[in-house]
């Protein structure tokens, strides 16, 4: 199992496996008919309130992850994602410019914890 994380604007590679957009909002400049994505799981993205509060502020990163993880508790789509990651290679795709402090990085960490 490979669990990758990439910006939506990066070129698709064979090693990516299934590419899943995990943002609540559709990324700017990306056509919805793109072959660059296999699925859009907006229900695993942080709530609008949490996303706006965080605003990609690195000083809020640890608190963001704590709140985001709490939002995912009991989220059926999150557990579907965990199940997908157990069965095949997937890449979590996001549009944020900050490559270290974004929901896909946090989500990858949560999925890996759930898999064990």
C-alpha positions as CSV (number, residue, x, y, z in Angstrom):
1,X,0.0,0.0,0.0
2,X,1.3,3.4,-1.0
3,X,-0.4,6.5,0.5
4,X,0.9,9.6,-1.3
5,X,0.1,13.3,-1.1
6,X,0.4,15.7,-4.0
7,X,-0.9,19.1,-5.2
8,X,-3.6,18.8,-7.8
9,X,-1.5,20.8,-10.3
10,X,1.3,18.2,-10.3
11,X,1.5,15.7,-13.1
12,X,-0.1,12.3,-12.6
13,X,2.4,9.4,-12.4
14,X,1.8,5.7,-12.6
15,X,2.9,5.2,-9.0
16,X,0.1,7.5,-7.8
17,X,-2.5,4.8,-7.9
18,X,-6.0,6.2,-7.4
19,X,-5.9,10.1,-7.1
20,X,-8.5,11.4,-4.7
21,X,-9.2,15.1,-4.3
22,X,-9.7,15.8,-0.6
23,X,-10.6,19.5,-0.6
24,X,-14.1,20.8,0.1
25,X,-13.8,23.4,-2.7
26,X,-13.0,22.5,-6.3
27,X,-9.5,23.8,-7.2
28,X,-9.1,26.9,-9.3
29,X,-8.0,26.4,-12.9
30,X,-8.8,22.7,-12.9
31,X,-11.5,21.4,-15.3
32,X,-14.1,19.1,-13.7
33,X,-13.7,16.8,-16.6
34,X,-10.0,16.3,-15.9
35,X,-8.4,12.9,-16.2
36,X,-6.0,13.9,-13.5
37,X,-8.4,12.8,-10.7
38,X,-10.2,9.6,-10.0
39,X,-12.5,10.7,-7.2
40,X,-13.5,13.8,-5.2
41,X,-14.1,13.0,-1.5
42,X,-15.2,16.5,-0.3
43,X,-16.8,15.0,2.8
44,X,-13.4,14.1,4.3
45,X,-12.2,17.7,4.0
46,X,-12.3,20.0,7.1
47,X,-15.5,22.0,7.6
48,X,-15.6,25.5,6.2
49,X,-15.4,26.9,9.7
50,X,-12.2,25.0,10.5
51,X,-10.6,25.7,7.1
52,X,-11.2,29.4,7.5
53,X,-10.0,29.4,11.1
54,X,-6.8,27.6,10.2
55,X,-6.0,29.7,7.1
56,X,-2.8,27.7,6.6
57,X,-1.2,29.4,9.6
58,X,1.7,27.1,10.7
59,X,1.3,28.3,14.3
60,X,-2.2,26.8,14.3
61,X,-1.1,23.5,12.7
62,X,-1.2,21.2,15.8
63,X,-4.5,22.6,17.0
64,X,-5.9,22.3,13.4
65,X,-4.9,18.6,13.3
66,X,-6.6,18.0,16.7
67,X,-9.8,19.7,15.6
68,X,-9.8,18.1,12.2
69,X,-9.3,14.6,13.6
70,X,-12.2,15.2,15.9
71,X,-14.4,16.2,12.9
72,X,-13.5,13.0,11.2
73,X,-14.6,10.9,14.2
74,X,-17.7,8.9,13.0
75,X,-17.3,10.2,9.4
76,X,-18.3,7.3,7.1
77,X,-16.4,8.7,4.2
78,X,-13.2,8.8,6.2
79,X,-13.5,5.1,7.0
80,X,-14.2,4.4,3.3
81,X,-10.9,6.2,2.5
82,X,-9.1,4.1,5.1
83,X,-10.5,0.9,3.5
84,X,-9.4,2.1,0.1
85,X,-5.9,2.7,1.4
86,X,-5.8,-0.8,2.8
87,X,-6.6,-2.3,-0.6
88,X,-4.7,-0.2,-3.1
89,X,-2.3,2.6,-3.7
90,X,-3.9,6.1,-3.4
91,X,-2.7,9.6,-3.6
92,X,-4.5,12.3,-1.6
93,X,-4.7,15.4,-3.8
94,X,-5.0,19.0,-2.6
95,X,-4.8,22.5,-4.0
96,X,-3.2,24.5,-1.2
97,X,0.2,26.2,-1.9
98,X,1.6,25.2,1.6
99,X,2.9,21.7,1.0
100,X,3.6,21.0,4.7
101,X,0.5,22.4,6.5
102,X,-2.6,21.3,4.7
103,X,-5.6,19.0,5.2
104,X,-4.2,16.3,2.8
105,X,-1.0,16.0,4.9
106,X,-3.0,15.7,8.1
107,X,-5.5,13.3,6.5
108,X,-2.7,11.1,5.3
109,X,-1.4,10.9,8.9
110,X,-4.9,10.0,10.2
111,X,-5.3,7.3,7.6
112,X,-1.9,5.8,8.4
113,X,-2.8,5.8,12.1
114,X,-6.2,4.1,11.4
115,X,-4.5,1.4,9.3
116,X,-2.0,0.7,12.0
